[in-house]
Amino acid sequence: MKIMLFAPEMTLLLGGLALFLLSIGKNTARLARPLALAVALATFGASLFSLRAEGFLFFDSYKIDLFSQVLKLILSGGLACVLLFGKELKDIAEEIRPEYYMFLCLSTLGLVMLVSSVELVTLFIALELSSYSLYLLVPMREERPGLRMQMESAIKYILFGVVATAVMLFGMSYLYGLTGTTYFAGLIPALRTMMDSPAALAGIAMVMGGFFFKLAVFPFHFWVPDVYQGASNETTAFISSVPKVAAVAMLIRIAAMATSEGHHLTSMLAIFAVLSMFYGNLVALVQTDIKRMLGFSGIAHAGYVLLGIVTLQEVGYATSLYYITGYLAMNVAGFLVICTVSQNGENLQISDLSGLHKRSPLMAFTLAVSMFALAGLPPFAGFMGKFMLLTGAYKAGYLPLVIIAAVNTAISIYYYLSVVRVTYAAGGDKTETINASASAKALSVGLVLLILALGLAPDMLMRLATDAVKSIL
């Protein structure tokens, strides 16, 4: 039955509808989180059940294949992790929590639809469904003395998002004008014969711009520091990880339109990769707010991910997919600690983590693993991901990029290890014990094991990523 191909999307859609009904009821806020968590886990199960399913829906504009199903598995897993952070949202008013969880589910629905989109208009609708849900999540943070950034952050997020959308739509019009179709099945063979055409290159680049915005690639990153700082900690955890997985997936789909002769496209991607790595790492060095530091480091990681895409080869795409999956686990682990340590939902300075190993040994260890992995130190997922990205780029003939990425990895080690030093070496004035929920403790252990497993045994995920990429080439 074709409807079964749409099971993950239907689960999220019905879950969003149920949360909407909760939002108009009375005294229903306490039911919102368990329901949202059940929806996320059911979507994960539906994606796992339909992992090998194949087919087309909606007049062939929507494709179910291994690539899309693997991504749905990762996206729903990311949503479940964010929902497991704690029993209650510390910085979201209780009466609007059903709406908050509803928009989280709808944003994930947009991302899930995005990775199955093989037609430009479908892709645009899915992207906007996800984006507008995120725009609404940012200002939901409670207003409190000394913290008025949520509204300003939301406005900046919307304005930059609208510009990115306009650029992407303009690029889509170029592609349609050149090929006469909006379907990827027609676009790919047509564009492969015109990769030297400035109009084709401009069209692909502008469509990629929409996803560069999601991934926070330089110079599409301007929203990052303010939105990270202005949104609640849980919202930032979602924005900084889950949409980036979908963005990388769609960049791979679009890059697959090019051939190995697409020199201009690879040059553009290489320039963006270099600028993202240097800008993100150098600015992260001077940050004192840990969310802003993770925001700028995320810009640098976007540059690392592009090293795989710039090769325009199957192994490079698979490695980028592996790396962004590992990044999701590493980043969520870091934000889990931030959300747990932040007792009232306030933003944390790096200095606020001093002496954390005495207040919560488990959270201190989780943060240390997250920072080591993000820095690219063995034996964690970040090390293996960077090693494979650099090896792939070297074999594809991008030695200067490899050297630049290695230099940037060395730079990043300083600020990541500074956080670990503060956590373990400094005594600090704060002595209160951190009371983590049982779900937060379980998730903490699970994420540490996952980050370690991805680093020590990357073969399983790499095989799955390679098979997924093969299904779209």
C-alpha positions as CSV (number, residue, x, y, z in Angstrom):
1,M,0.0,0.0,0.0
2,K,1.4,3.4,-1.0
3,I,0.1,5.1,2.1
4,M,2.5,3.0,4.2
5,L,5.4,4.8,2.3
6,F,4.1,8.0,4.0
7,A,4.0,6.5,7.5
8,P,6.7,8.7,9.1
9,E,5.2,11.8,7.7
10,M,1.6,10.8,8.7
11,T,2.8,10.1,12.3
12,L,4.3,13.5,12.6
13,L,1.3,15.2,11.0
14,L,-1.2,13.4,13.3
15,G,1.0,14.1,16.2
16,G,1.0,17.8,15.4
17,L,-2.8,17.7,15.0
18,A,-3.1,16.0,18.4
19,L,-0.8,18.6,20.0
20,F,-2.9,21.4,18.4
21,L,-6.0,19.9,20.0
22,L,-4.2,19.9,23.4
23,S,-3.3,23.5,22.9
24,I,-6.9,24.6,22.8
25,G,-7.9,22.4,25.8
26,K,-7.6,23.3,29.5
27,N,-5.0,21.9,31.9
28,T,-3.5,19.8,29.2
29,A,0.1,21.2,29.2
30,R,1.4,18.2,31.2
31,L,0.3,15.8,28.5
32,A,2.2,17.7,25.7
33,R,5.7,16.3,26.3
34,P,4.8,12.6,26.7
35,L,2.7,12.9,23.5
36,A,5.4,14.7,21.6
37,L,8.0,12.1,22.7
38,A,5.6,9.3,21.7
39,V,5.2,10.9,18.3
40,A,9.0,11.2,17.8
41,L,9.6,7.5,18.9
42,A,6.7,6.4,16.6
43,T,8.2,8.3,13.7
44,F,11.6,6.7,14.4
45,G,10.0,3.3,14.5
46,A,8.0,3.9,11.3
47,S,11.2,5.1,9.5
48,L,13.1,2.0,10.7
49,F,10.2,-0.2,9.6
50,S,10.2,1.3,6.1
51,L,14.0,1.6,5.7
52,R,14.2,-0.4,2.5
53,A,10.9,0.8,1.1
54,E,10.8,2.4,-2.4
55,G,8.3,4.3,-4.4
56,F,6.9,7.6,-5.6
57,L,4.0,9.7,-4.3
58,F,2.2,12.9,-5.3
59,F,2.7,12.7,-9.1
60,D,6.4,11.5,-8.7
61,S,7.4,14.7,-6.8
62,Y,8.0,12.8,-3.7
63,K,10.5,9.9,-3.6
64,I,10.8,7.2,-1.0
65,D,14.3,5.5,-1.2
66,L,17.0,4.4,1.1
67,F,18.5,7.9,1.1
68,S,15.3,9.6,2.4
69,Q,14.5,6.8,4.9
70,V,18.0,6.9,6.5
71,L,17.7,10.6,6.9
72,K,14.2,10.3,8.4
73,L,15.6,7.9,10.9
74,I,18.3,10.4,11.9
75,L,15.9,13.4,12.0
76,S,13.3,11.6,14.2
77,G,16.1,10.3,16.4
78,G,17.4,13.9,16.8
79,L,13.9,15.1,17.7
80,A,13.5,12.4,20.3
81,C,16.9,13.3,21.9
82,V,15.9,17.0,22.3
83,L,12.5,15.9,23.8
84,L,14.3,13.7,26.3
85,F,16.4,16.5,27.7
86,G,14.2,17.0,30.8
87,K,10.8,16.7,32.3
88,E,9.9,20.3,31.9
89,L,11.0,23.2,29.8
90,K,12.5,25.7,32.1
91,D,12.2,28.8,30.0
92,I,8.9,28.2,28.2
93,A,5.6,29.3,29.8
94,E,3.5,26.2,30.8
95,E,0.4,27.4,28.9
96,I,2.1,27.5,25.6
97,R,4.0,24.2,25.8
98,P,1.5,22.2,23.6
99,E,2.1,24.8,20.9
100,Y,5.9,24.6,21.5
101,Y,5.9,20.8,21.0
102,M,3.5,21.1,18.1
103,F,5.9,23.5,16.2
104,L,8.8,21.2,17.0
105,C,6.9,18.2,15.4
106,L,5.8,20.4,12.4
107,S,9.4,21.6,11.8
108,T,10.6,18.0,11.9
109,L,7.7,17.1,9.5
110,G,9.0,19.8,7.1
111,L,12.5,18.3,7.3
112,V,11.3,14.8,6.8
113,M,9.4,15.9,3.7
114,L,12.4,17.8,2.5
115,V,14.7,14.8,2.2
116,S,12.1,13.0,0.1
117,S,11.4,16.0,-2.2
118,V,12.6,15.4,-5.8
119,E,10.8,18.4,-7.3
120,L,11.6,22.0,-6.8
121,V,8.1,23.3,-5.7
122,T,7.7,20.3,-3.3
123,L,11.2,21.1,-1.9
124,F,10.3,24.7,-1.4
125,I,7.0,23.9,0.5
126,A,8.8,21.4,2.7
127,L,11.6,23.9,3.5
128,E,9.2,26.7,4.4
129,L,7.1,24.4,6.6
130,S,10.2,23.6,8.6
131,S,11.5,27.2,8.6
132,Y,8.4,29.0,9.7
133,S,7.9,26.5,12.6
134,L,11.4,27.4,13.7
135,Y,10.8,31.1,13.4
136,L,7.9,30.8,15.8
137,L,9.8,28.7,18.3
138,V,12.5,31.4,18.9
139,P,10.2,34.1,20.5
140,M,8.4,31.6,22.7
141,R,11.1,32.0,25.4
142,E,9.7,33.7,28.6
143,E,10.6,37.3,29.0
144,R,12.6,38.0,32.1
145,P,14.7,40.9,33.5
146,G,17.9,41.3,31.6
147,L,16.8,39.0,28.8
148,R,14.9,40.6,25.9
149,M,16.8,39.1,23.0
150,Q,14.2,36.5,22.0
151,M,12.0,38.9,19.9
152,E,15.0,40.6,18.3
153,S,16.5,37.2,17.5
154,A,13.3,36.0,16.0
155,I,13.0,39.1,13.8
156,K,16.6,38.7,12.6
157,Y,16.0,35.0,12.0
158,I,12.9,35.7,9.8
159,L,14.5,38.5,7.9
160,F,17.7,36.5,7.0
161,G,15.5,33.5,6.3
162,V,13.3,35.5,3.9
163,V,16.4,36.7,2.0
164,A,17.8,33.2,1.8
165,T,14.4,31.9,0.5
166,A,14.2,34.7,-2.1
167,V,17.7,33.8,-3.4
168,M,16.7,30.1,-3.6
169,L,13.5,30.9,-5.4
170,F,15.4,33.0,-7.9
171,G,17.8,30.1,-8.5
172,M,14.9,27.8,-9.0
173,S,13.5,30.1,-11.7
174,Y,16.9,29.9,-13.5
175,L,16.9,26.1,-13.4
176,Y,13.3,25.9,-14.6
177,G,14.1,28.4,-17.4
178,L,17.1,26.4,-18.5
179,T,15.6,22.9,-18.4
180,G,11.8,23.4,-18.7
181,T,11.1,21.1,-15.8
182,T,11.0,21.3,-12.0
183,Y,11.6,17.5,-11.5
184,F,15.0,16.4,-10.4
185,A,14.7,13.5,-12.8
186,G,14.7,16.0,-15.7
187,L,16.9,18.6,-14.1
188,I,19.9,16.3,-13.5
189,P,20.6,15.0,-17.0
190,A,19.9,18.4,-18.5
191,L,22.2,20.3,-16.1
192,R,25.0,17.8,-16.6
193,T,25.3,18.9,-20.2
194,M,25.4,22.6,-19.3
195,M,27.7,22.8,-16.3
196,D,29.9,25.4,-18.1
197,S,26.9,27.7,-18.5
198,P,27.0,30.7,-16.1
199,A,23.2,30.6,-15.8
200,A,23.2,26.9,-14.7
201,L,26.0,27.5,-12.3
202,A,24.3,30.6,-10.8
203,G,21.0,28.7,-10.5
204,I,22.6,25.7,-8.7
205,A,24.5,28.1,-6.4
206,M,21.5,30.1,-5.5
207,V,19.4,27.0,-4.8
208,M,22.3,25.8,-2.6
209,G,22.1,29.2,-0.8
210,G,18.9,28.2,0.8
211,F,20.6,25.2,2.4
212,F,23.8,27.1,3.2
213,F,21.5,29.3,5.4
214,K,20.2,26.2,7.3
215,L,23.7,24.8,7.6
216,A,25.1,28.3,8.6
217,V,27.8,28.3,6.0
218,F,29.7,31.6,5.7
219,P,28.5,34.1,4.5
220,F,24.9,32.8,5.2
221,H,25.7,32.6,9.0
222,F,24.7,36.0,10.3
223,W,21.6,34.8,12.2
224,V,23.6,32.2,14.2
225,P,25.0,34.1,17.2
226,D,21.9,36.1,18.0
227,V,19.4,33.3,17.5
228,Y,21.5,30.9,19.5
229,Q,21.7,33.4,22.3
230,G,18.1,34.6,22.1
231,A,16.3,31.3,21.8
232,S,15.7,29.0,24.8
233,N,18.4,26.4,25.4
234,E,16.2,23.5,24.2
235,T,15.2,25.4,21.0
236,T,18.8,26.2,20.3
237,A,19.7,22.5,20.7
238,F,17.1,21.6,18.0
239,I,18.0,24.5,15.6
240,S,21.8,23.8,15.9
241,S,21.6,20.1,15.0
242,V,18.5,18.6,13.4
243,P,17.9,21.0,10.5
244,K,21.6,20.8,9.6
245,V,21.2,17.1,8.8
246,A,18.5,17.8,6.3
247,A,20.5,20.7,4.8
248,V,23.5,18.4,4.2
249,A,21.2,15.8,2.6
250,M,19.7,18.3,0.2
251,L,23.1,19.8,-0.6
252,I,24.2,16.3,-1.6
253,R,21.0,15.8,-3.8
254,I,21.7,19.1,-5.5
255,A,25.5,18.5,-5.9
256,A,24.6,15.2,-7.5
257,M,23.3,17.2,-10.4
258,A,26.8,18.2,-11.3
259,T,29.5,16.1,-12.9
260,S,33.2,15.8,-12.1
261,E,33.7,18.5,-14.7
262,G,31.9,21.1,-12.6
263,H,35.0,23.0,-11.7
264,H,33.3,26.3,-11.1
265,L,30.9,24.7,-8.6
266,T,33.7,22.9,-6.7
267,S,35.7,26.1,-6.6
268,M,32.7,27.9,-5.0
269,L,32.2,25.1,-2.5
270,A,35.9,25.1,-1.6
271,I,35.9,28.9,-1.0
272,F,32.8,28.7,1.2
273,A,34.4,25.8,3.1
274,V,37.7,27.7,3.8
275,L,35.9,30.9,4.8
276,S,33.5,28.9,7.1
277,M,36.3,27.1,8.9
278,F,38.5,30.1,9.5
279,Y,35.7,32.5,10.4
280,G,33.9,30.0,12.7
281,N,37.0,28.9,14.6
282,L,38.7,32.3,14.9
283,V,35.5,34.0,16.3
284,A,34.8,31.1,18.6
285,L,38.1,31.6,20.3
286,V,37.0,34.8,22.0
287,Q,33.5,33.8,23.0
288,T,32.5,33.7,26.7
289,D,28.9,32.6,26.2
290,I,28.9,28.8,25.6
291,K,25.9,28.9,23.2
292,R,27.6,31.5,21.1
293,M,30.8,29.5,21.1
294,L,29.0,26.4,19.9
295,G,27.2,28.6,17.3
296,F,30.5,29.8,15.8
297,S,32.0,26.4,16.0
298,G,29.0,25.1,14.1
299,I,29.9,27.5,11.3
300,A,33.3,25.9,11.2
301,H,31.8,22.4,11.2
302,A,29.7,23.4,8.2
303,G,33.0,24.1,6.4
304,Y,34.3,20.6,7.3
305,V,31.1,19.0,5.9
306,L,31.6,20.8,2.6
307,L,35.0,19.0,2.2
308,G,33.1,15.8,1.4
309,I,30.6,17.5,-1.0
310,V,33.3,19.4,-2.8
311,T,34.8,16.1,-4.2
312,L,31.5,15.5,-6.1
313,Q,32.1,11.8,-5.5
314,E,30.1,9.0,-3.8
315,V,32.5,8.4,-1.0
316,G,32.7,12.2,-0.3
317,Y,28.9,12.4,0.0
318,A,28.7,9.4,2.2
319,T,31.5,10.8,4.5
320,S,29.6,14.1,4.8
321,L,26.5,12.2,5.8
322,Y,28.5,10.3,8.4
323,Y,30.1,13.5,9.7
324,I,26.8,15.4,10.1
325,T,25.2,12.4,11.9
326,G,28.2,12.3,14.3
327,Y,27.9,16.1,14.7
328,L,24.3,15.8,15.7
329,A,25.2,13.4,18.5
330,M,28.2,15.5,19.7
331,N,26.2,18.8,19.6
332,V,23.1,17.3,21.3
333,A,25.4,15.9,24.1
334,G,26.8,19.4,24.6
335,F,23.4,21.0,24.8
336,L,22.1,18.3,27.1
337,V,24.7,19.5,29.6
338,I,23.8,23.1,29.1
339,C,20.1,22.5,29.6
340,T,20.7,20.4,32.7
341,V,23.2,22.8,34.3
342,S,21.1,25.9,33.6
343,Q,18.7,25.6,36.5
344,N,16.3,28.3,35.4
345,G,16.8,28.2,31.6
346,E,19.3,31.1,31.7
347,N,22.2,31.4,29.2
348,L,25.4,30.1,30.6
349,Q,28.8,31.6,30.5
350,I,31.7,29.2,30.1
351,S,32.9,30.3,33.6
352,D,29.5,29.0,35.0
353,L,30.8,25.5,34.3
354,S,33.7,25.8,36.7
355,G,33.8,22.9,39.1
356,L,31.1,21.0,37.3
357,H,32.9,17.7,37.9
358,K,32.1,18.1,41.6
359,R,28.5,19.2,41.1
360,S,27.6,16.5,38.5
361,P,30.4,14.1,37.5
362,L,28.2,12.5,34.8
363,M,27.4,15.9,33.1
364,A,31.0,17.0,33.4
365,F,32.1,13.7,31.7
366,T,29.4,14.1,29.0
367,L,30.5,17.6,28.3
368,A,34.2,16.5,28.1
369,V,33.3,13.8,25.6
370,S,31.3,16.2,23.5
371,M,34.1,18.8,23.4
372,F,36.8,16.1,22.7
373,A,34.7,14.8,19.9
374,L,33.9,18.2,18.4
375,A,37.6,19.0,18.5
376,G,38.3,15.9,16.5
377,L,40.3,14.0,19.1
378,P,40.4,10.1,19.0
379,P,38.7,7.8,19.6
380,F,35.5,9.7,19.2
381,A,33.1,10.2,16.2
382,G,34.6,13.7,15.4
383,F,38.1,12.3,14.9
384,M,36.9,9.5,12.5
385,G,34.7,11.9,10.6
386,K,37.4,14.5,10.1
387,F,40.0,11.7,9.2
388,M,37.7,10.4,6.5
389,L,36.8,13.8,5.2
390,L,40.5,14.9,5.0
391,T,41.5,11.5,3.4
392,G,38.8,11.8,0.8
393,A,39.7,15.4,-0.1
394,Y,43.4,14.4,-0.4
395,K,42.6,11.5,-2.7
396,A,40.4,13.8,-4.8
397,G,43.3,16.2,-5.2
398,Y,42.4,19.0,-2.8
399,L,45.7,19.0,-0.8
400,P,45.5,22.8,0.1
401,L,42.0,22.2,1.6
402,V,43.3,19.3,3.7
403,I,46.1,21.5,5.1
404,I,43.7,24.4,5.8
405,A,41.3,22.0,7.6
406,A,44.1,20.5,9.6
407,V,45.2,24.0,10.7
408,N,41.6,24.8,11.7
409,T,41.3,21.6,13.7
410,A,44.4,22.7,15.6
411,I,42.8,26.1,16.3
412,S,39.6,24.6,17.5
413,I,41.3,22.3,20.0
414,Y,42.2,25.4,22.0
415,Y,38.7,26.6,22.7
416,Y,37.1,23.2,23.1
417,L,39.7,22.1,25.6
418,S,39.4,25.4,27.4
419,V,35.8,24.4,28.3
420,V,37.0,21.0,29.6
421,R,39.8,22.8,31.6
422,V,37.2,25.0,33.2
423,T,34.9,22.1,34.0
424,Y,37.6,20.0,35.6
425,A,40.5,22.1,36.7
426,A,38.8,25.1,38.2
427,G,37.3,24.8,41.6
428,G,34.7,27.5,41.2
429,D,32.5,29.3,43.7
430,K,29.3,27.2,42.9
431,T,28.8,24.2,45.1
432,E,25.1,23.3,44.5
433,T,24.5,19.8,43.2
434,I,23.0,19.5,39.7
435,N,19.9,17.5,39.8
436,A,19.6,15.8,36.4
437,S,16.4,14.0,35.5
438,A,16.5,10.2,35.0
439,S,15.8,10.7,31.2
440,A,18.7,13.2,31.0
441,K,21.0,10.8,32.7
442,A,20.0,7.9,30.5
443,L,20.3,10.1,27.4
444,S,23.7,11.3,28.6
445,V,25.0,7.7,28.9
446,G,23.5,6.8,25.5
447,L,25.0,9.7,23.7
448,V,28.5,9.1,25.1
449,L,28.3,5.5,24.0
450,L,27.0,6.5,20.6
451,I,29.8,9.0,20.1
452,L,32.4,6.4,21.2
453,A,30.8,3.7,19.0
454,L,30.8,5.9,15.9
455,G,34.4,6.7,16.4
456,L,35.6,3.1,17.1
457,A,33.3,1.3,14.6
458,P,32.3,3.6,11.8
459,D,31.9,0.8,9.2
460,M,28.2,0.2,9.9
461,L,27.1,3.8,9.5
462,M,29.4,4.3,6.6
463,R,28.0,1.3,4.8
464,L,24.5,2.6,5.3
465,A,25.5,6.1,4.2
466,T,27.2,4.8,1.1
467,D,24.2,2.6,0.1
468,A,21.9,5.6,0.7
469,V,24.0,7.9,-1.5
470,K,24.2,5.2,-4.2
471,S,20.4,5.3,-4.4
472,I,20.4,8.9,-5.6
473,L,23.3,8.9,-8.0
